[in-house]
Amino acid sequence: MRILYLSQYFPPEAGATQSRAYEMAANFVQLGHQVTVLAEFPNHPSGIIPPEYKGRLYERAELDGVDVIRVWVKTSPVKNFRSRMLFYLTYMVNAILAGLLLARQPYDLIYATSPPLFVGGAGLVLSKLRRIPLVFELRDLWPESAVALGELSNPRAIQLATRLEEACYRRSRRVVVVTQGIYNRLVERGVPAGKLVVVPNGANVDLFTFRMGGRQRVRRELGLGERFVVIYAGIHGLAQGLETVVEAARLLQAEPDIHILLVGEGPRKAGLLTLAQGYNLANLTFVPEQSREQIVDYLCAADVALIPLKKLAVFEGVLPSKMFDAWACEHPILLSVDGEARLVLEQAHGGLFVPPEDPQAMADSIVKLKNSPAECRQMGMAGRSFTVQSYSRKAQAIRLSALLEEALHE
């Protein structure tokens, strides 16, 4: 197949969306397909485009056999409604133009991944103008999640976003979702079950694997010694509720052999730094965003990985890919997400659940894990085995490839 893959976020940016898009596209190429990705100039989550892209409208390059077209977007370090809309809309417009003027070869299928929802909008327009079948991937229920987080409250904007979302469902031959919770919600909303398919998040189990050398290097560079290390690696945004982690660190100040790492960037990082400085926390270290390859060593340097989200009903249907990355590195997870993610945790026997936004429960569970090294090791090994068997990115790409072939020949 010749696939036009729309993903606003893509490497060299780091993150779960970027990782999934890259892994799927690269595996499609290995399976014999031709893939062109339409992405933005790297800037997420800082909102700052690197100097090498300044003054350019687009760039075309190859990444592991994938033809990548990156387009200019209106970015800003200030994250408010206006800046976000300009950011999303400029990608949509420029992705449409790139899909018409730059990616001119014939394609068999358009694969658009959301959020941002406007990626679906670009896929919708290109599908109609070029008469190419569309498959729409939904990794998060947007705008529902944005409304729940308070990021979107304007009734007119919600109505327009919902109309765009539903137009994408109608136009698509398949709607790929990443959790059973999203699947169930879309069926409730009237999307035909026969159009829906679940292809969950997972991990590249060849890249994400335990490295003793990487563990030792990171521990040496950060001066961690033999302390029990807890890591959160990912975006520092509103949804994650990382204030709970800072509060847990405050409660753990009497445990000098426990240290917490917060790795990444995001709109909430400045506030988190201020909060931690106000508490004068010596047991909490903020680390800048790391590349996908480097983050493996940081995960290996830790003893347990934190997976937190805020206490909202909309998150009961999510399944964070961070779970599988940590498990692939043979580490247990401390999961602060209820619902579907908790069920998977219990199936894997790969860690402990703590109620979302409960710093005391989080602190108590960290101490419990520190005092149970054999149990930690057992849970980490169970998580690795579970991920290899059921959540390998390569296996998921093979399955998705077959589903796309099936949709194409309907």
Order of alpha helices (4+ residues) and beta strands (2+ residues): beta-alpha-beta-beta-beta-alpha-beta-alpha-beta-alpha-alpha-beta-alpha-beta-alpha-beta-alpha-beta-alpha-beta-alpha-beta-alpha-beta-alpha-beta-alpha-alpha-alpha
